[in-house]
Amino acid sequence: MDTQKSISLLNSLIEINNDRVEGYDTASKETDSTELKVLFTELTQTSQQNLSDLRAAVRALGGSPEEGTRVTGKFFRAWMDVKAALTGNDRHQILSSCEFGEDKALEAYDDVLENAADLSGENQSMVRTQQANLRADHDRVKSLRDAVNA
């Protein structure tokens, strides 16, 4: 196990969770829907718990937790789409954009798990648990989005 590689992998997940917190905080402020505010708050809480665990793991490895966000490329576009959809109050588009962001978060976890050999067993378990929690959030957003058209 390469400690620097482990720190780098965990920090990449910190960035994604920072993106998620920032994105959903912004979305919560932009919407007038109480139901969406509650949803966004709950999604933010998932990432805040992830961040707490990831930061502790990075520190335990002797590293410094990432403080920034990715907010580049596709992930940035997803949050801009959320903001535009909120402005138009298009619930289906809001949830579709959120689902896109959730897809990107899950892809980041998939990428890290492809390099799981660089993580300790304990950190692999933590990452898998977080991925399962994010998948549940993703599926919840998708279900709400699909219900809009039902």
One Martini backbone bead per residue (centre of mass of N, CA, C, O) as a GRO file, in nm:
protein
  150
    1MET     BB    1   0.094   0.039   0.025
    2ASP     BB    2   0.048   0.373  -0.077
    3THR     BB    3   0.020   0.651   0.103
    4GLN     BB    4   0.003   0.878  -0.112
    5LYS     BB    5  -0.215   0.741  -0.278
    6SER     BB    6  -0.426   0.727  -0.057
    7ILE     BB    7  -0.448   1.029  -0.009
    8SER     BB    8  -0.530   1.102  -0.297
    9LEU     BB    9  -0.789   0.935  -0.312
   10LEU     BB   10  -0.931   1.061  -0.064
   11ASN     BB   11  -0.914   1.356  -0.169
   12SER     BB   12  -1.100   1.311  -0.414
   13LEU     BB   13  -1.350   1.261  -0.227
   14ILE     BB   14  -1.349   1.528  -0.087
   15GLU     BB   15  -1.403   1.700  -0.335
   16ILE     BB   16  -1.678   1.578  -0.410
   17ASN     BB   17  -1.812   1.644  -0.136
   18ASN     BB   18  -1.767   1.946  -0.154
   19ASP     BB   19  -1.936   1.984  -0.407
   20ARG     BB   20  -2.199   1.879  -0.290
   21VAL     BB   21  -2.231   2.082  -0.064
   22GLU     BB   22  -2.220   2.336  -0.237
   23GLY     BB   23  -2.449   2.264  -0.432
   24TYR     BB   24  -2.680   2.215  -0.218
   25ASP     BB   25  -2.663   2.485  -0.080
   26THR     BB   26  -2.735   2.649  -0.327
   27ALA     BB   27  -3.002   2.508  -0.398
   28SER     BB   28  -3.147   2.571  -0.130
   29LYS     BB   29  -3.137   2.888  -0.172
   30GLU     BB   30  -3.296   2.885  -0.463
   31THR     BB   31  -3.537   2.748  -0.342
   32ASP     BB   32  -3.898   2.733  -0.250
   33SER     BB   33  -3.897   2.436  -0.184
   34THR     BB   34  -3.934   2.251   0.092
   35GLU     BB   35  -3.874   1.967  -0.015
   36LEU     BB   36  -3.601   2.041  -0.149
   37LYS     BB   37  -3.460   2.150   0.100
   38VAL     BB   38  -3.465   1.884   0.253
   39LEU     BB   39  -3.315   1.715   0.048
   40PHE     BB   40  -3.054   1.887   0.033
   41THR     BB   41  -2.985   1.857   0.333
   42GLU     BB   42  -2.957   1.547   0.332
   43LEU     BB   43  -2.734   1.533   0.115
   44THR     BB   44  -2.532   1.703   0.272
   45GLN     BB   45  -2.507   1.515   0.520
   46THR     BB   46  -2.371   1.284   0.379
   47SER     BB   47  -2.112   1.447   0.303
   48GLN     BB   48  -2.033   1.537   0.589
   49GLN     BB   49  -1.978   1.253   0.689
   50ASN     BB   50  -1.773   1.175   0.480
   51LEU     BB   51  -1.571   1.400   0.546
   52SER     BB   52  -1.506   1.320   0.831
   53ASP     BB   53  -1.388   1.038   0.758
   54LEU     BB   54  -1.180   1.123   0.541
   55ARG     BB   55  -1.013   1.320   0.709
   56ALA     BB   56  -0.929   1.116   0.924
   57ALA     BB   57  -0.782   0.924   0.728
   58VAL     BB   58  -0.572   1.125   0.624
   59ARG     BB   59  -0.448   1.192   0.898
   60ALA     BB   60  -0.369   0.895   0.973
   61LEU     BB   61  -0.159   0.909   0.714
   62GLY     BB   62  -0.026   1.217   0.732
   63GLY     BB   63  -0.222   1.408   0.599
   64SER     BB   64  -0.394   1.658   0.405
   65PRO     BB   65  -0.688   1.779   0.368
   66GLU     BB   66  -0.891   1.872   0.141
   67GLU     BB   67  -1.059   2.199   0.069
   68GLY     BB   68  -1.161   2.177  -0.205
   69THR     BB   69  -1.279   2.173  -0.535
   70ARG     BB   70  -1.358   2.095  -0.857
   71VAL     BB   71  -1.538   2.264  -1.034
   72THR     BB   72  -1.542   2.098  -1.317
   73GLY     BB   73  -1.685   2.055  -1.590
   74LYS     BB   74  -1.939   1.844  -1.545
   75PHE     BB   75  -1.998   1.922  -1.253
   76PHE     BB   76  -2.040   2.221  -1.300
   77ARG     BB   77  -2.271   2.192  -1.504
   78ALA     BB   78  -2.472   2.061  -1.314
   79TRP     BB   79  -2.498   2.310  -1.119
   80MET     BB   80  -2.589   2.510  -1.335
   81ASP     BB   81  -2.845   2.351  -1.408
   82VAL     BB   82  -2.975   2.373  -1.135
   83LYS     BB   83  -2.989   2.679  -1.122
   84ALA     BB   84  -3.159   2.716  -1.380
   85ALA     BB   85  -3.397   2.539  -1.287
   86LEU     BB   86  -3.468   2.702  -1.035
   87THR     BB   87  -3.539   2.961  -1.181
   88GLY     BB   88  -3.774   2.792  -1.346
   89ASN     BB   89  -3.911   2.570  -1.162
   90ASP     BB   90  -3.807   2.280  -1.277
   91ARG     BB   91  -3.830   1.990  -1.125
   92HIS     BB   92  -3.723   1.785  -1.329
   93GLN     BB   93  -3.459   1.940  -1.396
   94ILE     BB   94  -3.345   1.953  -1.117
   95LEU     BB   95  -3.333   1.640  -1.072
   96SER     BB   96  -3.163   1.575  -1.323
   97SER     BB   97  -2.916   1.741  -1.236
   98CYS     BB   98  -2.870   1.596  -0.971
   99GLU     BB   99  -2.824   1.317  -1.094
  100PHE     BB  100  -2.573   1.390  -1.250
  101GLY     BB  101  -2.406   1.460  -0.998
  102GLU     BB  102  -2.434   1.178  -0.873
  103ASP     BB  103  -2.292   1.027  -1.097
  104LYS     BB  104  -2.016   1.167  -1.054
  105ALA     BB  105  -1.971   1.070  -0.767
  106LEU     BB  106  -1.980   0.766  -0.830
  107GLU     BB  107  -1.741   0.768  -1.027
  108ALA     BB  108  -1.530   0.848  -0.818
  109TYR     BB  109  -1.565   0.591  -0.650
  110ASP     BB  110  -1.499   0.390  -0.872
  111ASP     BB  111  -1.210   0.490  -0.921
  112VAL     BB  112  -1.105   0.425  -0.638
  113LEU     BB  113  -1.187   0.116  -0.638
  114GLU     BB  114  -0.987   0.044  -0.871
  115ASN     BB  115  -0.754   0.132  -0.634
  116ALA     BB  116  -0.784  -0.045  -0.364
  117ALA     BB  117  -0.488  -0.149  -0.315
  118ASP     BB  118  -0.412   0.153  -0.195
  119LEU     BB  119  -0.594   0.051   0.039
  120SER     BB  120  -0.705  -0.020   0.317
  121GLY     BB  121  -0.944  -0.212   0.446
  122GLU     BB  122  -1.080   0.016   0.606
  123ASN     BB  123  -1.097   0.219   0.365
  124GLN     BB  124  -1.256   0.042   0.175
  125SER     BB  125  -1.505   0.016   0.355
  126MET     BB  126  -1.571   0.316   0.373
  127VAL     BB  127  -1.606   0.365   0.067
  128ARG     BB  128  -1.834   0.160   0.024
  129THR     BB  129  -2.034   0.287   0.220
  130GLN     BB  130  -2.047   0.563   0.085
  131GLN     BB  131  -2.140   0.462  -0.189
  132ALA     BB  132  -2.408   0.345  -0.087
  133ASN     BB  133  -2.519   0.616   0.016
  134LEU     BB  134  -2.504   0.762  -0.260
  135ARG     BB  135  -2.687   0.564  -0.410
  136ALA     BB  136  -2.936   0.622  -0.241
  137ASP     BB  137  -2.951   0.919  -0.317
  138HIS     BB  138  -2.972   0.879  -0.619
  139ASP     BB  139  -3.233   0.704  -0.614
  140ARG     BB  140  -3.406   0.922  -0.486
  141VAL     BB  141  -3.382   1.134  -0.705
  142LYS     BB  142  -3.484   0.955  -0.936
  143SER     BB  143  -3.762   0.894  -0.816
  144LEU     BB  144  -3.857   1.188  -0.805
  145ARG     BB  145  -3.823   1.247  -1.102
  146ASP     BB  146  -4.015   1.020  -1.207
  147ALA     BB  147  -4.273   1.129  -1.049
  148VAL     BB  148  -4.323   1.388  -1.218
  149ASN     BB  149  -4.425   1.208  -1.481
  150ALA     BB  150  -4.658   1.017  -1.347
   0.00000   0.00000   0.00000
